[in-house]
């Protein structure tokens, strides 16, 4: 479907088409369609823009990623369908490993996601192994790559499931999520929550990392120390309330 750029819902409709195409190509699951729609509803409530609290989260996330000893970007079907090139670029500028992780177990889909990312300029893509798993979760998402998420100290998980976010934190990893719903378990349990659309958030995160690369370790640590995720989530809810009152 060709969507004219003059359409007032151009970006939203384009994203929907990417997710639908992802299902056709075997990258995204049908459940991913429902998840995308849920997130889109919260994007409406947030005003379909990157808010000031989201900007603060992006700055803290950039600092944390630059300070990481072993950074991994976890990619599911929706992320791969929506922003393959952007996520590949982010991994390169921050020297992070990409690792596929999906809820509905399917080795075939994992391989297709890997191929899709490589096709969009990813350098390397790891797959989960049955021999390596994180604790405190029983779903398929407990399986990880021994050279990736298992040994990572910081994990960036756009569009993450709440139970896995919580499990990663319990495994003593710092977790950065992109989540449009500030009330979700992902948002509440993460170390840093970026309440924004992943299509906007990842390019902004990449831009901020480029700017922060010249910062000293002390300055980066100061950015993180001044960040309060609970406060950011409260501000996101206030933004939603103000938009609903208008």
Secondary structure as the mmCIF struct_conf table of DSSP 4:
data_model
#
loop_
_struct_conf.conf_type_id
_struct_conf.id
_struct_conf.beg_label_comp_id
_struct_conf.beg_label_asym_id
_struct_conf.beg_label_seq_id
_struct_conf.end_label_comp_id
_struct_conf.end_label_asym_id
_struct_conf.end_label_seq_id
TURN_TY1_P TURN_TY1_P1 UNK A 5 UNK A 6
BEND BEND1 UNK A 7 UNK A 7
TURN_TY1_P TURN_TY1_P2 UNK A 8 UNK A 9
HELX_RH_AL_P HELX_RH_AL_P1 UNK A 10 UNK A 24
TURN_TY1_P TURN_TY1_P3 UNK A 25 UNK A 26
BEND BEND2 UNK A 27 UNK A 28
HELX_RH_AL_P HELX_RH_AL_P2 UNK A 30 UNK A 45
TURN_TY1_P TURN_TY1_P4 UNK A 46 UNK A 47
BEND BEND3 UNK A 48 UNK A 49
HELX_RH_AL_P HELX_RH_AL_P3 UNK A 52 UNK A 67
BEND BEND4 UNK A 69 UNK A 70
STRN STRN1 UNK A 71 UNK A 75
HELX_RH_AL_P HELX_RH_AL_P4 UNK A 77 UNK A 94
TURN_TY1_P TURN_TY1_P5 UNK A 95 UNK A 95
STRN STRN2 UNK A 97 UNK A 100
BEND BEND5 UNK A 103 UNK A 104
HELX_RH_AL_P HELX_RH_AL_P5 UNK A 107 UNK A 119
TURN_TY1_P TURN_TY1_P6 UNK A 120 UNK A 121
BEND BEND6 UNK A 123 UNK A 123
STRN STRN3 UNK A 125 UNK A 126
STRN STRN4 UNK A 129 UNK A 133
BEND BEND7 UNK A 135 UNK A 136
BEND BEND8 UNK A 139 UNK A 139
HELX_RH_3T_P HELX_RH_3T_P1 UNK A 140 UNK A 142
STRN STRN5 UNK A 143 UNK A 144
TURN_TY1_P TURN_TY1_P7 UNK A 146 UNK A 148
HELX_RH_3T_P HELX_RH_3T_P2 UNK A 149 UNK A 151
BEND BEND9 UNK A 153 UNK A 153
STRN STRN6 UNK A 154 UNK A 158
TURN_TY1_P TURN_TY1_P8 UNK A 159 UNK A 159
HELX_RH_AL_P HELX_RH_AL_P6 UNK A 162 UNK A 170
TURN_TY1_P TURN_TY1_P9 UNK A 171 UNK A 172
STRN STRN7 UNK A 174 UNK A 178
BEND BEND10 UNK A 180 UNK A 180
TURN_TY1_P TURN_TY1_P10 UNK A 182 UNK A 183
BEND BEND11 UNK A 184 UNK A 184
HELX_RH_AL_P HELX_RH_AL_P7 UNK A 185 UNK A 189
BEND BEND12 UNK A 190 UNK A 191
STRN STRN8 UNK A 192 UNK A 194
BEND BEND13 UNK A 196 UNK A 196
HELX_RH_AL_P HELX_RH_AL_P8 UNK A 198 UNK A 212
TURN_TY1_P TURN_TY1_P11 UNK A 213 UNK A 214
BEND BEND14 UNK A 215 UNK A 215
HELX_RH_AL_P HELX_RH_AL_P9 UNK A 217 UNK A 225
TURN_TY1_P TURN_TY1_P12 UNK A 226 UNK A 226
HELX_RH_AL_P HELX_RH_AL_P10 UNK A 229 UNK A 245
#
